[in-house]
Amino acid sequence: MLHSKKPNRVVIKIGSSSLTSLHGEVSRKKLEKLVDQVVALKDEGMEVVLVSSGAVAAGYRKLGFIERPSSLPEKQAAASIGQGLLMESYSELFLSHGYVASQILITRTDFSNENRYYNMSNTINVLLERGIIPIVNENDTVTVDRLKFGDNDTLSAKVAALINADQLMILSDIDGLYTDNPSTNPDAKMLEHVTEITESIEAAAGDSGSAVGTGGMKSKIDAVKISMASGISTFLGKADIPDILIDAVNGNAHGTYFENKPESANLDRKRQWIAFNSGPEGKIIIHKKAKEALLEGSKSLYSGDVKEVKGKFENGAVVKIGDDSGEEIGVGVVNYSTEQLQEGTDGKKKAIIDREAFVCYFDFCIPASL
């Protein structure tokens, strides 16, 4: 068994193809199987958050489309119908077992604003403490492409970090991480346990996935990076395997377990927000010696370390930090605005970026795109 004890707080991500029928509508049978497993976890005393895809897939046929729409307005219209259908089904099924479900619709800006980030955490914690099952989805009806998470794999990892979950379970039509694409390479082998996201793993992660969903293996690996950096174990498995959730929390499910090495460092809550959710507003280019000292963790960043300032930002903003070769090395909270940095800090001893407000990409395999 992989885990020394069962997780108490779990986040479950379920993909669109795992919830809908071949006709693109919500499958009552699939929902019942999922709900029965979640209820079994709840009956054992676990706190469960469900990150559910399927709103667009569930709603587009009600709009008269034969195939999933491609334009943003059509997708948003489909989501406005499908989200209601999903919640109606979830609520009815959970109530039949004596549990109450709640709906939480999230946009990327809810994470990028620090106050809203902590408010979300407080709300979900109250729901969990009261025995409620929060059902989370991206608010597809109002979200524009440039502010989208892209898929619920990323959203589920961010939610898991937000509430300090013990385990994230990503369920889809993919049964695990392979050494290569199993559909094209018959010799590809599934990896049961992973403690580090290597270059070979990233290379093996293709974009294959269901036509119904939006997330392929690459998006799942990016999600795993977030959860691992936050000290959260992750399981990737196939949704239609009987009792997959029950087996996953017991550490003996068919799929891939991702878990940090015992000596690995984890991001605290503040640095999780800086790394994954803040949305950098500018960039600071630093000298080579400053980069070396910063990566060694021996100092903060001061005015003499800065070679160039890019973008317009205020005091307290999160900015990217790069070197003069063009390589990005991390992100941090800046103590001065663009104008103050360009004018000079008048020899003040206050750091431009404090060491504890800096997150290095090399310390925690963070997707630089997030």
N, C-alpha and C positions, 0 to 999 in steps of 0.2 A: 504494500500500500504506500502511495506516494506521500500522503499527508499524515502527520503525527496525530492530528485531531480533525474532526469535521469542522467545516467553516460555519460560522454563526450568521454572517451576513453575506448574501450572494446577489450578484447581478447577472441576469440571464438575458442574452440577446438572441432573438429569434428572427430569422430571415424571411423575406416575402414568400419565397417558393415553399417554405415550410408551413405556411399558413393558408395558402390559397389553392384552389382546385385547378385542374387543367384549363378550365374556362376563365381563369383569372379572378374568380369570386372567392370570398371567404369560405374555407372548408370547415364546416361544423365538426366533422370527424377529427380533423387535425387539431382544431382548437381544444376539443374535449380531451384529447390525449395529452396535450401540453398542460392544460389546467389541472388535470388529475395528478400529474407529476409535481407541479408547483404546490398543490394542496398537500401532497405527501410530505414535501419539505416543510411546509408551514406546520403541519401536524407534529413534526419532530421539533418544533420550536425555533426554526430558522426564520430570519428576516429576509424577504425576497423582493427585489426590484426587477420588473420585467421591462426590457427595452424592446419594443415590438415594431417591426417593419410591417408593411402590407397595406398601408392606407391608400396609396395610389393604385396598387394592384387590385384592391377590393372595390374601388370606386369607379374605375374608368369604364366598365361595361354599363354601369348605370347612366353614364353620360351618352351612351349609344356608340361608343368606340368598339371596334372588333379587336384591335390590337392596342397595346399600351401606348398612350400618346407620347409624342416627342417634344412638343413645345412646352415652355414653362407655364403659361397660363392654363393650358389644358391639364397638365400634371397637378397644378394647384387646385383646379376645380375638382378633379378626381379625388384628390386628398381630402377636400372638404366634405365629400360624401363618404369616402371610405373610412375616415377616422371615426366618424359616428357609428358606422356599422361595426367596426372592430370593438369599440368600447361597449356598445350595446351587448354584443356577444360575450365579451369578457365579463362584464358586470353580472349578467344573468347566470353564467356558469359558476363564477366564484361565489355568488350569493347562494346558489344551490348547495354549496358546501359550507356555508356559514361564514364566508370571508367577504370583506368589502374591498373593492378595487377603486383606485382613484386615477385620474388622468392628469399627466403633466406634459405639456407641449413646450418644447425648448427650441430656441434659436442660438446660433453661434454667439451673438452679442450678449446673451445671458451669461455666457462663460467669460467673455472678454471684459465685461464690467465687473470689477472686483467686489463691489457691494452686492450686486445681483448674484454673483457666484456664491457668496456666503449665505445669502438669503435662500437660494435654492437648496443648499445643504441643510439649513435649519428646517425648511419645510419638509424635505424628504425624511429627515431624522424624526420629526414629530409624527409623521405618518407611520413610519416603521415601529416606533415605540408604542403606537396605538394599535398595532396589529394589522394595519392596512397594507394592501399590495399596490404600490405605485406602478402605473403603467406609463412608460416614458416613450415619446416619439418626437422627432423633429417636427416643428410646426411648418410643414410643407406648404400650407395654404398661403403663407405670407412671406416665406423666406426666398430671397433672390439668390441666383446661382453663386455669386461671388461671396456670399455669407453662409453658404451651406456647409454642413459637415462633409457632405459627399456620400456618406453611407452611415448606417447605424452601427457598424463595427467601431468606428472612431467614437461616436457618441456614447456607446456602452462603456468603453474604456474610460472616457472622461467622467461619466457618471460613477463608475466604480471607484475612481480616485477621489471624486468629490465627497463621497460618503464613507470613504475608508473601508471599502468592502474587503472581505477575506478572500473571495474568489469571484472571478468573472468567467462565465460560461458562454461561449459563442457557438450557437447552433445554426446550421445551414444545410445545404445539400452537399457539402464537402465533409468527408469523414476524418480529415486530419491533414497534417503537413507532411509532404513527401520530399524525398531527395531530388525529385524531378517531377515533371507533369506526368501523372500516371495514365492519362488518356493517350499520350503519344509515346511514352517510354514504358514498356511492360516490365522492365527491371527496376523501376522506381520503387523505393521502400518507404513505408510510413515511419516517421520518427515518433516514438512514444513519449520520450521525455526530452525537453530542450531547456538548457540553463543559460544559453547565450544566443543572441541573434547575430549570426556570422554573415560575412559577405556571401558565402555559398548558399545560405538559407535565403537571403534576399534575392539572389539570382534565380533560385528555384521557384520563387513566388511569382507566378504568372497572374494574368488578369482573368483567368477563366472563371466562370460562374454561371448561374442560371440567367436566362433571358428575362425572368420576372424580377430579379433583384438587381442591386446596383454594386454590390461589393464582391470583388474577387479575392484571391489569396493575398495579394499585395496589401489591400486595405486591412485584412485581418492581421498581417504581420505588423503594420503600423499601429494597430490597436494594441497588440501584444507589447510593443515597445513602451507604450504609455503605462500599461498596467505593471509591467516588470519594473520600470523605473520608479513606480509608486509602491513597490513591494507587495503587489497583489498577484497571486497565482492565477493562471488562466488555463481554461480547457477549451479545446476546439474539437467539435464532433458533429456527427450527422444527426439531424433532428428526428428522422424517422426510425432510428434504432430504439426498440422498446426499452423503457426505463432508463434512457440515457442520462437524465438529470440525477436520478437516484444513484446510479453507478458513478457518475462524475464526482459527486460530493464524497463518495466513499473511496475515491482514488483508483477504481478498477474499471473504468469505462473504456470502450474502444474509441481511441482518438489520440490527440496529442496534448500533453500537459506541458505548460511553460511555467517554470519556477526559477527564481534567482538562486545563484549559489549562496551558501550561508554567509560568505564574507562580503557579499555585495552591499553597496550603500544604497539607501532609498531616499527619495526626495520627500521632504516634509511638505505639509499642506501649502504653505506660502510659496515654496519653490515649485510645487506642482502647478500652481496657477501661473507663475512666471513662465514656466517651460512650455505648457501646453495650451493655455487659454487666453493669455494676455493680448495677443495680436500686436507684435512689435510695430512701433510708430516711426522708427528711424534707424540709423546705423552709425556706429562709431568705429573708425579704423584705428588700430593701435600699432605701436612699434613692436618689433620682434622680441626684444628683451621683456617688454611688458607682457606679451603673450606667454612667454615661457614662465614668468613668475605667476601669472594668473592661473595657468594650467596646473602649476605645482601647488596651488592653493596657499601660497606664501604671502600674498598681499592683495589689497584692494586696488582699484584703478584710479589714478590721479591725473591731473591736467597735463603733466609732462609726458604721460604715456600715450596721449592722443595725437594722431597724425592728421586725421580728417573727420569732420562731422557731416553726416548726410541726413537730409530730411528736416522736418520742423516738428519739434515736440516740446512738451512742457516738463517742468520738474515733477518727478514721480512717474514718468512714462517708462514703459518697457522698450528697450532698443536692442537690436542685434549688434553683436560685437564681432568684427572680422580683423584679419591682419592685412598687411600691404600686398600680399600675394593674391588676395581675393577670396581666401578661405574663411568661411564663417566658423567661429569657434564656440559661440554660445549666445545667451541673452541675459539681460540684467536690468534692474531698476535704476534709472539715472537720477542723480540728486540735483541736476541743473538742467535748465532749458537750453534749447539750441542757441539762443541769443547769448545767454550767459557763458556758454562754452566757447562761442566764437569771440566774445569780448575778453575772455580770460577770467580766471577765478581769483585773480589778485593775490596769488600765493596762499590762499586759504588751505588749511590742512584737511578740510573735509574731503573725503573721497568722492570722485565723480560717480563711481559705482562701488558699493561696499561688497566685500568678498562674499558675505552671506546672502546678498541679493543677486548673485550671479549663478547661472546654471550652465555648465559646460556640456556641449554635445558629446564630447569624448568620454565623459564620466558615465553618462546615462544615454544609451542608444536612443536618442530622441530624434524623431522624424523632423528634419529642419523645415519641412513644409507646413507644420502645424503651428 
